[in-house]
Amino acid sequence: MERKPWPALWALVIGFFMILVDSTIVSIANPAILTDLNTDFTAVLWVTSAYLLAYAVPLLITGRLGDRFGPKRVYLVGLVIFTLASLWCGFAGDITMLIVARAVQGLGAALMTPQTMAVITRIFPPNQRGAAMGLWGAVAGIATLVGPILGGVLVDTLGWEWIFFVNVPVGIVAFAMAVWLVPNLETHPHRFDWLGVVLSGVGMFLVVFGIQEGESYDWGTIVGPISVWGLIITGVVVLAGFLVWQRFNRAEPLLPLGLFRDRNFALSNVAISLVGLAITSMPLPLAFYFQIARGLDPTQAALMLAPMAVASGIMAPIIGKLTDRVDPKWVALAGFSTVAVALGWMALWLSPDAELWTLLFPVALLGLGLSGIWAPLASSATRNLPPQQAGAGSGVYNMTRQVGSVLGSAAITALLNARLAAELPGFTGGFGGEAGASGSGGLPPQLAEGFATAMSQSLWLPVIGFGLGAIVVLFFAKPKVTVAWGGQRPDDSGSADAAGGAPAEASASRSE
């Protein structure tokens, strides 16, 4: 089968787009779900928590499955699970069924996500991966716009069920295109590390559950002698045992620790975890400010962030191509710094009487900066990965991003509650997780000032996250020269690939 990388990538990003839209669309529907299913606030938060847990925990394993059984096969299986689970979510008649269906949906997303990066790594030559990752980043930017707006429209017109039903036709189209356009890549008959699977799965579950649900238990006792911190510490110990086992496993470790000998892979994982933390903690203060302090409805609040998504969607492909021509470190540094400045500008500007149109300028600057982060980080992380480790590497990369997201969700919840308590003593709004207001009409003046101040103070958490990311990327090593960055020497044409350490013709594995 002739390999055509760009049509294959377009087929894959349809499913990736669906996952991202689904993540942003659900937060808009939480109030409607709470009312329609006659449930409580904590149970509604589990609709998001179950998805997050089922998404984050298996990523190490699902990345490796792509190496073992082929990324196309694993992607298609995940797509079927995700699409059928979306249908199940829409037909859920009670909150318990919806939570279970969302967990299955998260498993499908976990199977799909690492395969997208793995396929990019294996079918694109190193000098084109920046452009490919740029398209990947553009999809993320567009999804941030489409998700909230589409969610607001669907909830207001057809009902919350349709935020899940809309995935079904998209999933069918994505499946047909993937079958047609994505090549079957060579598999690698490794032995499967079952002990590594158990240790990583149990450790990740305990840590993620403890962080995600700590606020629900006031970071204290869960039941009997079991406490939140006990779960987190136990999870960390189990993960440490997993790393020790990977170090001494002489057969086929689930996580090849040799990947981290590459400085850029190791630092890219640190940086993407900070991105996950910051980008998860960023929307909540803004959504609360727009919807509660200023009384906008969900669709209007989403439109306030439209310049961010538009700027990111337009600039990401351009930034991706630039990443192939200049040192990605400087592109990423500019991106992180721009985002930190834009968020700092917004944090200083949020007030009950600020002209809303003036906030559109830092929002657009925010999108410009974000477009300079995704492609350089992903390209730097995957640039030196050999084909047989593409799945493992992309699984690690996506897992660290998700773990950062969990940390960001827990941290911003605690910070919001702390700042509200400080600025509005006696306030009992009960904020947590991903809850949002749905057009409250705005707060009375005596509360609006303190509320807006609490939101602006909370916005400094993602500012710090992106600022730390800028420091991390300063330590990236300069990639070796490739064709796009000044050319490969004529005598190197048949030698090891400058970025991958393997002959150029071997950088893309042969079709089955």
RODO-2510 file (C-alpha; in nm, 4 decimals, decimal comma):
residues 512
     n   res          X          Y          Z
     1     m     0,0000     0,0000     0,0000
     2     e     0,1426     0,3391    -0,1018
     3     r     0,1823     0,5575     0,2022
     4     k     0,0239     0,9018     0,1792
     5     p     0,0919     1,0729     0,5119
     6     w    -0,1255     1,3849     0,4805
     7     p    -0,4552     1,2110     0,3918
     8     a    -0,3833     0,9628     0,6727
     9     l    -0,3307     1,2464     0,9197
    10     w    -0,6529     1,4184     0,8150
    11     a    -0,8413     1,0935     0,8727
    12     l    -0,6914     1,0569     1,2204
    13     v    -0,7516     1,4141     1,3368
    14     i    -1,1267     1,3772     1,2792
    15     g    -1,1364     1,1327     1,5704
    16     f    -0,8923     1,3462     1,7699
    17     f    -1,1160     1,6488     1,7085
    18     m    -1,4177     1,4534     1,8360
    19     i    -1,2373     1,3659     2,1605
    20     l    -1,1400     1,7288     2,2241
    21     v    -1,4843     1,8654     2,1416
    22     d    -1,6394     1,6087     2,3732
    23     s    -1,4111     1,7171     2,6571
    24     t    -1,5109     2,0839     2,6283
    25     i    -1,8757     2,0283     2,5425
    26     v    -1,9639     1,8385     2,8621
    27     s    -1,8679     2,1152     3,1057
    28     i    -2,1292     2,3431     2,9448
    29     a    -2,3986     2,0775     2,9956
    30     n    -2,3311     2,0021     3,3640
    31     p    -2,6079     2,2281     3,5038
    32     a    -2,8640     2,0812     3,2632
    33     i    -2,7581     1,7245     3,3505
    34     l    -2,7872     1,8015     3,7220
    35     t    -3,1441     1,9287     3,6799
    36     d    -3,2690     1,6750     3,4259
    37     l    -3,1372     1,3657     3,6062
    38     n    -3,2442     1,4999     3,9467
    39     t    -2,9061     1,4361     4,1044
    40     d    -2,6605     1,6213     4,3254
    41     f    -2,3524     1,8289     4,2587
    42     t    -2,0965     1,5634     4,3554
    43     a    -2,2543     1,3036     4,1286
    44     v    -2,2459     1,5425     3,8329
    45     l    -1,8751     1,6017     3,8910
    46     w    -1,8269     1,2266     3,8595
    47     v    -1,9483     1,2519     3,4985
    48     t    -1,6220     1,4347     3,4300
    49     s    -1,4093     1,2514     3,6875
    50     a    -1,4978     0,9062     3,5534
    51     y    -1,3989     1,0141     3,2028
    52     l    -1,0733     1,1687     3,3268
    53     l    -0,9749     0,8625     3,5278
    54     a    -1,0527     0,6156     3,2491
    55     y    -0,8667     0,8380     3,0022
    56     a    -0,5519     0,8985     3,2082
    57     v    -0,4872     0,5607     3,3705
    58     p    -0,4439     0,3362     3,0621
    59     l    -0,2399     0,5737     2,8404
    60     l     0,0937     0,4016     2,9053
    61     i    -0,0628     0,0687     2,8202
    62     t    -0,2603     0,1820     2,5165
    63     g     0,0451     0,3478     2,3640
    64     r     0,2291     0,0172     2,3899
    65     l    -0,0662    -0,1702     2,2413
    66     g    -0,0221     0,0368     1,9271
    67     d     0,3347    -0,0918     1,8944
    68     r     0,2230    -0,4484     1,9521
    69     f    -0,0922    -0,4735     1,7397
    70     g    -0,0528    -0,1759     1,5055
    71     p    -0,1657     0,1834     1,5685
    72     k    -0,4375     0,1669     1,3037
    73     r    -0,6065    -0,1362     1,4615
    74     v    -0,5913     0,0039     1,8145
    75     y    -0,7169     0,3431     1,6942
    76     l    -1,0152     0,1831     1,5196
    77     v    -1,1027    -0,0253     1,8258
    78     g    -1,0877     0,2868     2,0430
    79     l    -1,2999     0,4797     1,7939
    80     v    -1,5714     0,2116     1,7973
    81     i    -1,5730     0,2041     2,1798
    82     f    -1,5853     0,5848     2,2011
    83     t    -1,8678     0,6147     1,9465
    84     l    -2,0845     0,3411     2,1005
    85     a    -2,0217     0,4810     2,4500
    86     s    -2,1348     0,8233     2,3242
    87     l    -2,4624     0,6679     2,2129
    88     w    -2,4919     0,5014     2,5547
    89     c    -2,4312     0,8369     2,7279
    90     g    -2,7117     0,9984     2,5298
    91     f    -2,9596     0,7263     2,6267
    92     a    -2,8544     0,7172     2,9949
    93     g    -3,1643     0,7415     3,2104
    94     d    -2,9917     0,8056     3,5427
    95     i    -2,6685     0,9508     3,6709
    96     t    -2,5093     0,6128     3,7512
    97     m    -2,5533     0,4865     3,3975
    98     l    -2,4148     0,8124     3,2587
    99     i    -2,1060     0,7892     3,4814
   100     v    -2,0375     0,4295     3,3716
   101     a    -2,0871     0,5193     3,0053
   102     r    -1,8495     0,8147     3,0419
   103     a    -1,5847     0,5832     3,1896
   104     v    -1,6149     0,3546     2,8859
   105     q    -1,5935     0,6619     2,6632
   106     g    -1,2701     0,7622     2,8403
   107     l    -1,1247     0,4177     2,7724
   108     g    -1,2005     0,4625     2,4026
   109     a    -1,0277     0,8018     2,4056
   110     a    -0,7248     0,6488     2,5797
   111     l    -0,6961     0,3872     2,3044
   112     m    -0,7188     0,6505     2,0282
   113     t    -0,5015     0,9393     2,1454
   114     p    -0,1498     0,7852     2,1520
   115     q    -0,1990     0,6276     1,8095
   116     t    -0,2386     0,9680     1,6425
   117     m     0,1066     1,0836     1,7530
   118     a     0,2580     0,7419     1,6872
   119     v     0,1345     0,7401     1,3275
   120     i     0,2696     1,0939     1,2719
   121     t     0,6078     0,9800     1,4049
   122     r     0,6160     0,6728     1,1827
   123     i     0,4844     0,8000     0,8479
   124     f     0,6219     1,1562     0,8364
   125     p     0,9947     1,2180     0,7827
   126     p     1,1534     1,4260     1,0599
   127     n     1,1678     1,7406     0,8460
   128     q     0,7863     1,7322     0,7978
   129     r     0,6777     1,6408     1,1499
   130     g     0,6594     2,0030     1,2622
   131     a     0,4027     2,0813     0,9943
   132     a     0,2092     1,7642     1,0833
   133     m     0,2133     1,8549     1,4525
   134     g     0,1025     2,2032     1,3503
   135     l    -0,2134     2,0586     1,1993
   136     w    -0,2564     1,8557     1,5191
   137     g    -0,2332     2,1814     1,7189
   138     a    -0,4724     2,3632     1,4856
   139     v    -0,7325     2,0927     1,5473
   140     a    -0,6947     2,1495     1,9221
   141     g    -0,7440     2,5245     1,8778
   142     i    -1,0554     2,4863     1,6635
   143     a    -1,2013     2,2314     1,9055
   144     t    -1,1720     2,4813     2,1922
   145     l    -1,4022     2,7114     1,9939
   146     v    -1,6461     2,4541     1,8566
   147     g    -1,6943     2,2595     2,1821
   148     p    -1,8383     2,5276     2,4128
   149     i    -2,0408     2,7024     2,1407
   150     l    -2,1841     2,3801     2,0001
   151     g    -2,2542     2,2637     2,3558
   152     g    -2,4419     2,5809     2,4406
   153     v    -2,6526     2,5613     2,1241
   154     l    -2,7336     2,1901     2,1633
   155     v    -2,8215     2,2173     2,5323
   156     d    -3,0418     2,5221     2,4703
   157     t    -3,2269     2,3677     2,1724
   158     l    -3,2232     1,9865     2,1687
   159     g    -3,1137     1,8941     2,5217
   160     w    -2,7927     1,7760     2,6850
   161     e    -2,8250     1,4250     2,5348
   162     w    -2,7319     1,5655     2,1956
   163     i    -2,3817     1,6626     2,3049
   164     f    -2,3217     1,2858     2,2987
   165     f    -2,5442     1,1908     2,0050
   166     v    -2,3514     1,4306     1,7806
   167     n    -2,0455     1,2048     1,8161
   168     v    -2,2167     0,9124     1,6418
   169     p    -2,2203     1,0410     1,2802
   170     v    -1,8752     1,1942     1,3289
   171     g    -1,7460     0,8609     1,4593
   172     i    -1,8875     0,6728     1,1603
   173     v    -1,7213     0,9125     0,9136
   174     a    -1,3925     0,8991     1,1094
   175     f    -1,3992     0,5165     1,1053
   176     a    -1,4583     0,4972     0,7286
   177     m    -1,1816     0,7475     0,6547
   178     a    -0,9320     0,5744     0,8856
   179     v    -0,9999     0,2352     0,7257
   180     w    -0,9505     0,3881     0,3811
   181     l    -0,6610     0,6290     0,4325
   182     v    -0,4493     0,5167     0,7305
   183     p    -0,1848     0,2591     0,6350
   184     n    -0,1257    -0,0653     0,8205
   185     l     0,2106    -0,0148     0,9851
   186     e     0,4582    -0,2830     1,0798
   187     t     0,3997    -0,4323     1,4241
   188     h     0,6717    -0,5294     1,6645
   189     p     0,6274    -0,8714     1,8345
   190     h     0,7285    -0,7705     2,1847
   191     r     0,6584    -0,9650     2,5002
   192     f     0,3901    -0,7925     2,7034
   193     d     0,4894    -0,6705     3,0498
   194     w     0,1848    -0,7776     3,2528
   195     l     0,3388    -0,6904     3,5893
   196     g     0,4195    -0,3463     3,4510
   197     v     0,0588    -0,3136     3,3325
   198     v    -0,0767    -0,3920     3,6807
   199     l     0,1694    -0,1688     3,8684
   200     s     0,1271     0,1300     3,6365
   201     g    -0,2521     0,0933     3,6229
   202     v    -0,2984     0,0599     4,0002
   203     g    -0,0489     0,3360     4,0797
   204     m    -0,1979     0,5778     3,8284
   205     f    -0,5524     0,5069     3,9457
   206     l    -0,4689     0,5698     4,3121
   207     v    -0,2819     0,8944     4,2410
   208     v    -0,5367     1,0293     3,9922
   209     f    -0,8351     0,9329     4,2084
   210     g    -0,6779     1,0887     4,5168
   211     i    -0,5963     1,4155     4,3419
   212     q    -0,9236     1,4394     4,1526
   213     e    -1,1476     1,3539     4,4478
   214     g    -0,9436     1,5025     4,7335
   215     e    -1,1556     1,8165     4,7469
   216     s    -1,4736     1,6058     4,7782
   217     y    -1,3400     1,4555     5,1025
   218     d    -1,1773     1,7775     5,2295
   219     w    -0,8435     1,6000     5,1821
   220     g    -0,9235     1,3838     5,4826
   221     t    -1,0675     1,0391     5,5515
   222     i    -1,2505     0,8517     5,2765
   223     v    -1,3648     0,5479     5,4713
   224     g    -1,2272     0,3887     5,7887
   225     p    -0,8475     0,4201     5,8013
   226     i    -0,8243     0,5100     5,4321
   227     s    -0,7470     0,8772     5,3694
   228     v    -0,6984     1,0821     5,0541
   229     w    -0,3313     1,1365     5,1293
   230     g    -0,2923     0,7685     5,2090
   231     l    -0,4242     0,6817     4,8628
   232     i    -0,1946     0,9329     4,6932
   233     i     0,1137     0,8188     4,8856
   234     t     0,0324     0,4537     4,8173
   235     g    -0,0082     0,5329     4,4486
   236     v     0,3284     0,7107     4,4403
   237     v     0,4933     0,4108     4,6112
   238     v     0,3353     0,1706     4,3604
   239     l     0,4521     0,3905     4,0709
   240     a     0,8012     0,3949     4,2210
   241     g     0,7854     0,0144     4,2291
   242     f     0,6789     0,0242     3,8641
   243     l     0,9848     0,2328     3,7730
   244     v     1,2158    -0,0015     3,9645
   245     w     1,0620    -0,2978     3,7831
   246     q     1,1094    -0,1232     3,4473
   247     r     1,4743    -0,0655     3,5371
   248     f     1,5430    -0,4306     3,6156
   249     n     1,3077    -0,5975     3,3683
   250     r     1,5510    -0,7603     3,1239
   251     a     1,2791    -0,8815     2,8886
   252     e     1,0414    -0,6212     2,7454
   253     p     0,9589    -0,3301     2,9786
   254     l     0,6318    -0,1453     2,9313
   255     l     0,8141     0,1882     2,9671
   256     p     1,1568     0,1901     2,8015
   257     l     1,3468     0,4165     3,0404
   258     g     1,6049     0,4648     2,7691
   259     l     1,3607     0,7087     2,6091
   260     f     1,4470     0,9585     2,8813
   261     r     1,8141     0,9562     2,7882
   262     d     1,7096     1,1894     2,5102
   263     r     1,7091     1,5294     2,6783
   264     n     1,4394     1,6761     2,4566
   265     f     1,2015     1,3844     2,5128
   266     a     1,2455     1,4119     2,8901
   267     l     1,2049     1,7904     2,8978
   268     s     0,9114     1,7817     2,6546
   269     n     0,7293     1,5565     2,9006
   270     v     0,7936     1,8017     3,1850
   271     a     0,6769     2,0911     2,9681
   272     i     0,3606     1,9182     2,8421
   273     s     0,2628     1,8280     3,1998
   274     l     0,2852     2,1998     3,2843
   275     v     0,0740     2,2763     2,9764
   276     g    -0,1848     2,0228     3,0948
   277     l    -0,1903     2,1791     3,4415
   278     a    -0,2136     2,5377     3,3140
   279     i    -0,4587     2,4865     3,0309
   280     t    -0,6959     2,2906     3,2559
   281     s    -0,6850     2,5528     3,5315
   282     m    -0,7248     2,8459     3,2888
   283     p    -1,0919     2,8169     3,1750
   284     l    -1,2610     2,7900     3,5170
   285     p    -1,1803     3,1403     3,6501
   286     l    -1,2670     3,2884     3,3103
   287     a    -1,5939     3,0955     3,2799
   288     f    -1,7010     3,1918     3,6334
   289     y    -1,6073     3,5543     3,5712
   290     f    -1,8002     3,5816     3,2443
   291     q    -2,1052     3,3805     3,3553
   292     i    -2,1398     3,4750     3,7230
   293     a    -1,9734     3,8134     3,7705
   294     r    -2,0895     3,9470     3,4320
   295     g    -2,4086     3,7435     3,3782
   296     l    -2,3319     3,6051     3,0311
   297     d    -2,4960     3,2818     2,9181
   298     p    -2,2739     2,9833     2,8189
   299     t    -2,2760     3,0636     2,4465
   300     q    -2,1884     3,4295     2,5064
   301     a    -1,9091     3,3284     2,7447
   302     a    -1,7732     3,0866     2,4845
   303     l    -1,7786     3,3621     2,2222
   304     m    -1,5602     3,5760     2,4492
   305     l    -1,2902     3,3103     2,4006
   306     a    -1,3466     3,2858     2,0251
   307     p    -1,0439     3,5073     1,9342
   308     m    -0,8197     3,2601     2,1178
   309     a    -0,9429     2,9632     1,9175
   310     v    -0,9435     3,1533     1,5868
   311     a    -0,5881     3,2826     1,6358
   312     s    -0,4643     2,9410     1,7448
   313     g    -0,6356     2,7628     1,4560
   314     i    -0,4946     3,0041     1,1963
   315     m    -0,1415     3,0220     1,3335
   316     a    -0,0830     2,6578     1,4336
   317     p    -0,0096     2,5281     1,0785
   318     i     0,2212     2,8262     1,0163
   319     i     0,4001     2,7660     1,3447
   320     g     0,4275     2,3961     1,2584
   321     k     0,6112     2,4714     0,9340
   322     l     0,8321     2,7216     1,1160
   323     t     0,9218     2,4483     1,3634
   324     d     1,0719     2,2481     1,0758
   325     r     1,2978     2,5414     0,9809
   326     v     1,4205     2,6885     1,3103
   327     d     1,5162     2,5486     1,6471
   328     p     1,1819     2,4467     1,8105
   329     k     1,3139     2,5674     2,1455
   330     w     1,2809     2,9320     2,0453
   331     v     0,9332     2,8838     1,9017
   332     a     0,8176     2,7121     2,2228
   333     l     0,9843     2,9786     2,4390
   334     a     0,8005     3,2530     2,2500
   335     g     0,4741     3,0602     2,2820
   336     f     0,5008     2,9988     2,6568
   337     s     0,6091     3,3572     2,7240
   338     t     0,3293     3,5064     2,5134
   339     v     0,0638     3,2978     2,6894
   340     a     0,1993     3,3927     3,0329
   341     v     0,1924     3,7637     2,9392
   342     a    -0,1610     3,7394     2,7944
   343     l    -0,2971     3,5630     3,1028
   344     g    -0,1194     3,8088     3,3335
   345     w    -0,2805     4,0941     3,1377
   346     m    -0,6231     3,9346     3,1833
   347     a    -0,5637     3,8668     3,5539
   348     l    -0,4862     4,2353     3,6086
   349     w    -0,7834     4,3473     3,3967
   350     l    -1,0696     4,1359     3,5387
   351     s    -1,3123     4,3557     3,7277
   352     p    -1,6924     4,3893     3,7531
   353     d    -1,6956     4,6997     3,5340
   354     a    -1,4236     4,6212     3,2785
   355     e    -1,5346     4,6763     2,9186
   356     l    -1,5730     4,3232     2,7840
   357     w    -1,4453     4,4143     2,4376
   358     t    -1,1093     4,5153     2,5845
   359     l    -1,0566     4,1565     2,7006
   360     l    -1,0700     4,0324     2,3420
   361     f    -0,7162     4,1619     2,2816
   362     p    -0,5383     3,9495     2,5476
   363     v    -0,7650     3,6573     2,4516
   364     a    -0,6398     3,6805     2,0905
   365     l    -0,2804     3,7101     2,2174
   366     l    -0,3446     3,3988     2,4236
   367     g    -0,4397     3,2054     2,1098
   368     l    -0,1290     3,3286     1,9294
   369     g     0,0892     3,2024     2,2121
   370     l    -0,0847     2,8654     2,2393
   371     s    -0,0262     2,8023     1,8685
   372     g     0,3468     2,8203     1,9395
   373     i     0,3427     2,5511     2,2074
   374     w     0,1770     2,2325     2,0789
   375     a     0,3784     2,1660     1,7631
   376     p     0,7294     2,2438     1,8989
   377     l     0,6763     2,0309     2,2092
   378     a     0,5291     1,7332     2,0235
   379     s     0,7914     1,7570     1,7507
   380     s     1,0758     1,7778     2,0046
   381     a     0,9386     1,4830     2,2002
   382     t     0,8995     1,2527     1,9002
   383     r     1,1837     1,3679     1,6765
   384     n     1,4360     1,1066     1,7906
   385     l     1,1983     0,8174     1,8633
   386     p     1,2735     0,5008     1,6645
   387     p     0,9635     0,3550     1,4930
   388     q     0,9390     0,0542     1,7259
   389     q     0,9096     0,2857     2,0273
   390     a     0,6736     0,5427     1,8757
   391     g     0,3697     0,4033     2,0577
   392     a     0,5453     0,3810     2,3937
   393     g     0,6818     0,7346     2,3591
   394     s     0,3523     0,8892     2,2548
   395     g     0,1759     0,7018     2,5353
   396     v     0,4170     0,8487     2,7918
   397     y     0,3801     1,1966     2,6414
   398     n     0,0008     1,1900     2,6488
   399     m    -0,0032     1,0361     2,9964
   400     t     0,2097     1,3159     3,1425
   401     r    -0,0212     1,5708     2,9794
   402     q    -0,3258     1,4054     3,1374
   403     v    -0,1598     1,3811     3,4798
   404     g    -0,0804     1,7518     3,4547
   405     s    -0,4458     1,8136     3,3707
   406     v    -0,5585     1,6258     3,6815
   407     l    -0,3197     1,8281     3,8973
   408     g    -0,4469     2,1480     3,7384
   409     s    -0,8107     2,0553     3,7984
   410     a    -0,7480     1,9793     4,1665
   411     a    -0,5264     2,2839     4,2208
   412     i    -0,7607     2,5373     4,0608
   413     t    -1,0573     2,3987     4,2564
   414     a    -0,8728     2,4397     4,5856
   415     l    -0,7447     2,7846     4,4883
   416     l    -1,0867     2,9102     4,3766
   417     n    -1,2469     2,8000     4,7013
   418     a    -0,9644     2,9549     4,9058
   419     r    -0,9771     3,2907     4,7259
   420     l    -1,3587     3,3064     4,7403
   421     a    -1,3460     3,2385     5,1138
   422     a    -1,0893     3,5186     5,1541
   423     e    -1,2617     3,7772     4,9346
   424     l    -1,6229     3,6873     5,0233
   425     p    -1,6282     3,5597     5,3843
   426     g    -1,9221     3,3297     5,4411
   427     f    -1,9658     3,2650     5,0686
   428     t    -2,1238     2,9218     5,0135
   429     g    -2,1276     2,8969     4,6367
   430     g    -1,9912     2,5446     4,6582
   431     f    -1,7659     2,5634     4,3539
   432     g    -1,5679     2,2591     4,2545
   433     g    -1,4425     2,0504     3,9658
   434     e    -1,5868     2,1601     3,6339
   435     a    -1,9048     2,3185     3,7482
   436     g    -2,0092     2,6326     3,5753
   437     a    -2,2853     2,8826     3,5942
   438     s    -2,5501     2,8997     3,3345
   439     g    -2,6430     3,2577     3,2833
   440     s    -2,6954     3,3726     3,6394
   441     g    -2,7695     3,7319     3,5362
   442     g    -2,4646     3,8623     3,7203
   443     l    -2,3935     3,9200     4,0873
   444     p    -2,5180     4,2193     4,2864
   445     p    -2,2562     4,4973     4,3118
   446     q    -2,1738     4,4203     4,6745
   447     l    -2,0579     4,0694     4,5742
   448     a    -1,9282     4,1275     4,2223
   449     e    -1,6090     4,3082     4,3264
   450     g    -1,4908     4,0352     4,5634
   451     f    -1,5918     3,7602     4,3221
   452     a    -1,4049     3,9162     4,0286
   453     t    -1,0990     3,9684     4,2495
   454     a    -1,1020     3,6005     4,3494
   455     m    -1,1190     3,4981     3,9825
   456     s    -0,8330     3,7279     3,8839
   457     q    -0,6174     3,5948     4,1686
   458     s    -0,6917     3,2347     4,0708
   459     l    -0,5840     3,3068     3,7129
   460     w    -0,2257     3,3476     3,8343
   461     l    -0,1985     2,9676     3,8706
   462     p    -0,1917     2,9078     3,4918
   463     v     0,0335     3,2135     3,4545
   464     i     0,2872     3,0405     3,6798
   465     g     0,2412     2,7109     3,4929
   466     f     0,3169     2,8646     3,1541
   467     g     0,6020     3,0686     3,3014
   468     l     0,7665     2,7515     3,4349
   469     g     0,7167     2,5929     3,0929
   470     a     0,9157     2,8775     2,9362
   471     i     1,2031     2,8034     3,1748
   472     v     1,1947     2,4299     3,0968
   473     v     1,2180     2,4725     2,7186
   474     l     1,5257     2,6933     2,7594
   475     f     1,7157     2,3732     2,8386
   476     f     1,6160     2,1920     2,5167
   477     a     1,9110     2,0661     2,3150
   478     k     1,9439     2,1903     1,9580
   479     p     1,8148     1,9204     1,7209
   480     k     2,0508     1,7758     1,4645
   481     v     2,0306     1,9218     1,1164
   482     t     1,7606     1,7829     0,8873
   483     v     1,6718     1,8572     0,5265
   484     a     1,4343     2,1396     0,6214
   485     w     1,6862     2,3171     0,8384
   486     g     1,9686     2,3715     0,6002
   487     g     1,9840     2,0404     0,4211
   488     q     2,1375     1,7020     0,4612
   489     r     2,4885     1,6675     0,3311
   490     p     2,5063     1,4713     0,0055
   491     d     2,7263     1,2079     0,1626
   492     d     2,4646     1,1510     0,4334
   493     s     2,1889     1,0445     0,1939
   494     g     2,2161     0,6817     0,2832
   495     s     2,3438     0,7169     0,6355
   496     a     2,1624     0,7360     0,9626
   497     d     1,8758     0,9804     0,9680
   498     a     1,9774     1,2998     1,1423
   499     a     1,6844     1,2973     1,3774
   500     g     1,5904     0,9367     1,4135
   501     g     1,9195     0,7571     1,4230
   502     a     1,8033     0,5116     1,1564
   503     p     1,8351     0,5067     0,7766
   504     a     1,5850     0,7390     0,6104
   505     e     1,4078     0,4605     0,4298
   506     a     1,3638     0,2801     0,7633
   507     s     1,2160     0,5801     0,9424
   508     a     0,8763     0,4812     0,8129
   509     s     0,8054     0,1135     0,8729
   510     r     0,6943    -0,0940     0,5810
   511     s     0,3257    -0,1764     0,5298
   512     e     0,1899    -0,5064     0,6332
***
